[in-house]
Amino acid sequence: MENSELIEYYFTSSLDPGQVLAFEKRIASDPAFAEEVAFYLSVHTMAREVSQSEKKQQFRELYQKSQAAVTTTPLISIRPVSTPSRTTPVRKLVYYMAAAAVVAGISFGIYTYVQPGLSPQQMAVKYEQEQLKTLSVTMGGGTDSLQKGLDLYNKNEAGQALAIFERLCQRDSSDSRARLNAGLAALRLKDYNKALIYFRQLETYTLLSNPALLNQAITLMIRNQPGDADSAKQLLQRVVQKDQEGKEDAKQWLHDWKK
Amino acid sequence: MDSTGSFHYTDQEIIEQLRQSGSDQRKSEEQLFNRFAYFIREGMTKHALSEDESFDAYSDTILAALQNIKGAQFEARASLKTYLYQIFHNKCVDLLRKRTTNKNSVHRPDSISERLLLISDTARSVVQKLIDQADWKLLREKLNQLEEKCRQLLLHWGDNYSDREIASLLQYKTADVVKTSRLRCMERLRKLYKVE
């Protein structure tokens, strides 16, 4: 196999774990090969850069055209940014009305937030959106790759994050955090079967705090296929019985579930 | 129709159009750009950016959103407007920070290909060092010297289009032909780059 093809296979995750290890060892020991890999990535970077700057130019032309159509006066001269403006009584009234609307909105929000009667799927989706939206990047250090993966996850680039976490899982079978994060990234991507695989693997690790059962329950609640709700309920009961991570949430859900 | 003269599509319609990799894609991208172009003025008033800076922040927002929408990372949990405004706000703040720290590099790309992160830490540092030594200006120059089809092929690849999508966009017979052609184009570029 030619080097260019080998590099291509590596970056499209088409090599088996043994080949991946050999590839990475070769980078460290063969400068010419490392240079080929660097060139591949440099071209990918530059191709994106050029493509994006061409699109930006296309947007600029579009914007200029739309500005010309709206007015012949340059946008910048419409109103200087620093010009102080006097607040008229009518404006004040608008502010008061806006404030009243905000208060009404917050009251409505509080009412809907505490309103009971969410379905198990809604409870889990709400939890996922609120509690799993961002993951701590600094917690416990970890490898650069793990941190990068978390960073990508937090930037809503779960696909790229998952690729990194999966690579870490392949590389180190004892890496529980990579498994947890791979599961969460798969969950974000709505790849529920894959998420369940990682969370089930995580369950086998002896950890001081293990959210495997809770995350399996959440995944099943969101997937909501026939039988999922019952399985999720059993998992939540196990979380409570075993005093595992997420016990309080599990208790609350089981309580609301009965309603 | 809206003020820019284009028809008003729903969020879902815009997203679906953007995810279809056909020849109308450019039109869909322009529709998305036009729809929230008023953010540019908001960048000027709320963040005190110049028109040029605010335009940069907004077009970078659209480019980032396009990648996320096409890559299916956008899950439509929030409206497109809320989603784009969040990105736009962050871009404005980044721009202000960049302006105060004056870290403008003329030729170096803003970020290296995310594929670098797939390499293990030890091997990555070797590759990273080599990438840091790249002559970006020369690479851009040589990339632009390639014949147009080759250049377009590499640009789409840089944009993370799959070989199958590229085949349909650039009228190659199959994804395999795209892959072989792409590797050949890379080799041509490599020769051009190394001659200097």
Interface residues (C-beta under 8 A of the other chain):
Chain A: S4 E5 E8 Y10 F11 S13 E24 K25 I27 A28 A34 E35 V37 A38 F39 Y40 L41 S42 V43 H44 T45 M46 A47 R48 E49 V50 S51 Q52 E54 K55 K56 Q58 F59 R60 L62 Y63 S66 A69 V70 L75 I76 V81 S82 Q129 T143 D144 S145 K148 G149 L152 N156 E157 A158 G159 Q160 A163 I164 R167 R171 R188 L189 K190
Chain B: S3 T4 G5 R26 E29 E30 F33 N34 A37 I40 R41 M44 T45 A48 S50 E51 F55 D56 S59 D60 I62 L63 N68 G71 A72 Q73 F74 E75 R77 P109 D110 S111 I112 S113 E114 R115 L116 L117 L118 I119 S120 D121 T122 A123 R124 V126 V127 L130 I131 A134 W136 L139 R140 L143 N144 L154 L155 H156 W157 G158 D159 N160 K179 L183 M186 E187 L189 R190 Y193
